[in-house]
Structures are given as structure tokens and as C-alpha cells.
């Protein structure tokens, strides 16, 4: 007997068919991975199951009954809890308030029972083996902890089906292990879990079954043990396993380096990052490796002028510069694709075209306006070049999937023709196909003489793509490896200390 | 085709509302659409007649309502306020500019003339709201602009000010420039508080909203300064090319604002900053400077509106000039389809919104609704317009009709 079953689910957005008749089912006591590329329809399917959107056609059965949830709260009451990709909590409230929001324990007089609330919150977190001060503001904890709090909140409801949409994308290895332990424990308790992730290893580590979507259609549901990894990838991107092997072998590092494009000596900021030297040559891809919070992103922010620095000097193409605002960095042809796409990247209500031309227009200033025709040509060019999936450049960027949004942001910066491109976690929350595309693209750009600084939590990527790697730990540079010495083992050794 | 229809979609509901209101007037208000071509001389005579002709009663009531607000204004001002400016201008000017000899006269024209203040305010307000801000000080800034203009003109009339030697036909330029400069400075101050120091827009502009009228009182020394300088009076009472001069001010300001925002990248930057300020900064836009600039523009618009208001009643009344007009400007912006959350903005929508509000006000006066309770029916119409614009509301109404139709089908 399936706990959740969908039959022929269809969904249309402004003329785009996001789902084309998806049948999908989950049993109690299983961890079911939902896989697919960006825009395959995973998030849309989840949002229909949990009542965020109504389905255009098709039915959802939960617990044997036909259900039409009108809101996530509706679904939650029925026993379906969701933790979304983005942390959807209230940063300025305490951890306890976040966990109990909407279902606060009451005293006899009807007031909120603050003591009981803390007890309940602590209990919910204890289930995940987390011990933190629940009275503190949520924002004072790392994103990883916030993610776990979101899961704790979901578990706190008496739930039968837990949906985890990319729960691990901001967690480090140990935290992921902790999470998996919890997931397995919940499975034994008889809970059904739908697990969405882009990390292929993780899928095989915990999942019992795997359902694959492609272009809004169901490819199939398989037992995890019967589906080899390469075949899963092949099904996701609609290519044969041989083709994929070729794609991965296709990455050839550029070896011809030019002059130093950017050099920073002793840059640092008290309390953020200890002084480090960073230099990158034309055609070179410099990797910044380290755990979450090791200072990788902080260096990128200082180089781009978003955050201030209180020590050190910078030179760009031999000239002394001082980037104390992004405008200066952009004018000097530096580009940063920052970590948090939603907050620091996209302008949601503007079109793809406007999002693409934005940085170029900003560096040109307001008086040198591009004509509509020029803008359309540029948007058209990059939509083709980066294979952005959209009916037209006039679509609002918020309607695109995460990976396509990321491509638009890359287009925004390529349009400025930068000399130094900084990519901070460009592959986070992106599927295999798009990842390979982005990796191939950065190599190509290096070949054309661009300097690239590449930041990623996935060490394999760093090792595969970079010509030199700076390793950071606890906001300090702890080592640097280059050329032949770059290997997973060496980098890990430096990270571990 | 699709693109153009999208471009004008925001205008549909305000225009529908305006059309309904005009239809109401066409049916229930006599002579609402009666427009006459008048020659200056005949109007002069008409006003001097003891019995006021029919079509003139409307503006008279308007002016009366305004005069009522201006408690200390002399009683003689009521007829004077609505009389055409040419009455005061020297005879030589009358003959000299014969192209101005004819003009249109009627309620629709009067709506445009009286609505000019809110239309001008709505330009600046739209840009400020598009950045996610708000400026509630524009009414007070109008009072300041009117006050400084009236003070300077009285000094010039008395010959106590440099520039008086130009003669009354030209020296009105000095107070106009001074008023606009001071209002722009007020906008600069607001921008500094909001963009420079990061104070919340509502709080930052509240400062000047409260203090501004005090500043205006200081300028005029607590007096209501009346003036009859032909140049200054011409702004809101004169006519050019068949229409009130104020209409041409509005038209030129919308054209300039449209060019400034759509033919440069300023519009894109404003929408970008209003939609996601942090991401805009990361894209290299000087977000703070853009926000600052919108407040400066808003201040300038308030200055123009202040001059129009003063010109209209030929005096600077620090207590009542532009009173509550910031609310009308915000309302016009919202009716026009610009979201209070910032992002996309529609100047044309704001213009329609401002006309809608003025039409409503004028309709009330023509229907003899007492000024004291005018706000109530006005509020009702505004709610209807806002509901029409709300997709949630429309979907609800449609679903009620749909379910009724479905039930009918079953039977």
C-alpha cells in the first residue's frame, strides 16, 4: 500500500509545461530519492504535493484518500512536512520560536508558555542530536544549523511523510552524516521520506528507491541497488553512459598562463580573514578550498569590494587598485558570481534580458543606454551560448529553475567581458549536466585568457578543474598546491591539518 | 503584439475605473463634458457679471472649498482665485500675446488644471516607491516652496531684493528658481537620511513632513502672504495653446521623466534596486546613489507642485498648502500599478491614477457633497479600484460566477 500516490499530474506556468502527466508513489518506511536535472520538474512536483500550487490536471492520493491541499499548512495537518531548498525560517526570532511557530504551547490562561516552548524545541532538536541554546536568535547560527532547525521543525509535527528538498547543499560532511543517521532512524520508525539532492553519492548512501524525472516527464522508478550510477546519470540527462564518459574526459586543463592579472598582498580583515596573498594569472584557474566557513567566500567578497579590508594592497594588471565597492571592481573588469543566488544574484521581477545586461549597463553608467535591440541581441546570444532553457528573453528570471538562473548570472558577467571571474559555489544546487557545462565553460574561458578564481565545497571539482589551489582552514591560509601535486588526498590532508 | 499588450496591461484597470467614473458623470452630471472655446475678454466680462454663468459654478465651488481650508484667506479671494490670470495681467501683455487669446473651458479642463499638483507629485512619488521607499514629506515641501516663492515675490514687489530691476514681468523667475532649489534641497535631505544613513524611508521623511510646515511658517513669519505677480499667477491660472498652462507643465514633466527613465538606464537601475537592492549592488549598480537621486527628483516635483498650489490661490498658506496631497500622490502611484514593495514602476499609470483621483474629487463637489465628508465616498471608490486591480479578488469573484454557472448547468 502506497502512502502517497500521484496520477497524471500536470502543471502549466504561463504557457510552459513544467509537468506532463507524472505518476509517482512513495511507501511508508522508505527513503525515496527524486532525481532530475534543473527544470525537470522536481520542485514543481513537490510543491503540488504540498499544496503550494494547484495541479493543472491529475490527482494526489495520500493515505488512500484523494487530497487537494490548498496550502502547505493544509498538507502539514494531514501529515506531510517539507524542508525546502532555501531555509524558510525567521532569522530574527529565536530557535525555539522558530520551531514552535504556529503551534505554540499554551498556558491555562491561553498565553504562550515560553518555558514549555523551550522544552519542546530542545526535545525536537535532541531527536537530531543537536544541542544548542534555543533562546538565541536563529541568525546567530550557521546556515547548516539553520537547516537542521528547519528539519527539526518539520519533524516536530506529527508527520508521516517528510520531504527534504536539497537539505544537504549547505552542510559539511559530518553534518550530512548526522542528517543521514536521523533519516535512517526515521525510516525505521516507519516514516516515508522523499529526498531531493544533486549529490549522487548521497543518493546511494541512503535511498531505497529512485524516481527520475526529465523535462517534466517520468523516466521511471527503480530500486537503488538495481540502478548503476552511470545509468542513473544517463537517464537524468537523456544521454547514453558512453556519451557521459566522453563528457567527463573532455575537460582539458589550460596550461598556457599569461601575466598576473590580479594580485593581493596581505589582504585581510580583522575578525573575518587573516591576511593572505592571492594572485592569479591570465588563463589560470585558482581554486579556494576549505570547509564551510573557512574563509573562502570572505576572500572573494574582499576582492570584489563587497566587504571592507583593513590590511594589504591589491594590484590589477600591474596597476595599484583599491576595490572598496563592487562598482570599482566591476569597472576594473572583475566579476563575482556570489554564493547565494537568491539574495545576491537574481533580480527576480526583471526579465532574463534585463538580468543579463544589468552588470554591463551598470559599468557603462546610466547615460550610455543600450537600445532594446542591442539588449535583445545580447540576451539571445547568451541564451543560445549557455543553453538557457526559456521560451524567450522576456520571461521573468524568477520563473526559471535554479540552474538556468545560474546560467543567466554567468551570462550577466560574461557580457562585461571580465579579466578576472570569481565563481563562488557556482555548481551548488545544480544538476550533473549543467555542472559539466559550467566546468567546461570555465576551462574554455581560461583558454581564452581569462583569470578564474573557483570556490567549491566539492573537492573533486576543485581538483579536477584548478591549476593551483589555496587551502584555507579557520579563516587562515594553511597551504597551497599546484600542478601535479593537486590531488584529493593532498588537499584533504591540508584541510584536515 | 503580445509584447505591447503586456506593456499596457497595468493601465487597463485604472483606465476602466476612470471610464466608469466619466460615464457616471456623463449620465448624472449636466454639462459635464461641455467644453467651450473662450476668448480672454469674454471671460473677463463673464466673471464681472453679477450672476455667474452655469459652467463657472464648478470652479467656483472648487475654489470655495480651497478657500474654506485657508481659514485666514480674505473673503474676496474666492472669486479672485478662479478668475483667469489675465485679469490681473497688464493690458499690454494681453494684447501682446494674441496666440494665447483663445482657450478651452469646461469641467474636464478644470479637472486637469486642479489635478496638475497631484500629477506632478506622482512622478517623483512613483520613482521613490519603485526603489522600495516612500516620501510622505511632499505636502510639507510644497508648503516650503510656496512660502519662499511668496516671500521673495513680496520682497521683489517692494524692491527690497536684488533682481527687482528686471521688472515684474521677469523677476518672478527668481522666486521660481529659489522655490525649486529649496524643494530639491529638501529632497536631497530626505535622500541623505534614507540612502546615506539607512534610516527607514517612512521615518526619515516623517521628519520633514512634520518639521516642513514649521519651516514654511518661519519663512513667512507665520503670515499668509498673498501676491499678484502676473508671472507667478500665470502658472496655474494662465492659458497657452488652448489649455491651462499647468497642463503643459505636467505634460513636459512627464515627457522629461519618461525620457530620463526609459531612454537612459535609470529606469532599469531603479527597478533593479527596488526589486533586490543587494543583488543590484553586487551587479555594480550604485544602489545608494540611485535611491538618493529618486528622493531629489521627488523633492523637485514637490517644488513644482508647491508653486502650482500657491499660484492657484495666489497666496502661500503654510498650514494648508499641499495638505494630505502626499496621500493622493501615493494613491495615484498605487492605482497606476506600481507596487509599494518596489520594483516595476509605471509613470503613465500614475498619471491616470492622479486624473482618476481628481475626477473623483471634482465629481463630489459637483454633486454638492460637503467637503467635510468627501473623503468617505472617495475612499469607497479607491477601494473598488484597488479590488479590481487585485488578481486574488478577481479570481474569487470569477470563481463565484463560475460555480453559479456550473450549478445552473447541472440543473
Interface residues (C-beta under 8 A of the other chain):
Chain A: X304 X306 X325 X326 X327 X329 X330 X331 X336 X338 X343 X344 X345 X346 X347 X348 X349 X350 X354 X358 X359 X361 X362 X363 X364 X365 X366 X367 X368 X369 X370 X394 X412
Chain B: X3 X263 X264 X265 X266 X268 X269 X271 X272 X275 X276 X278 X279 X280 X281 X282 X283 X284 X285 X286 X343 X344
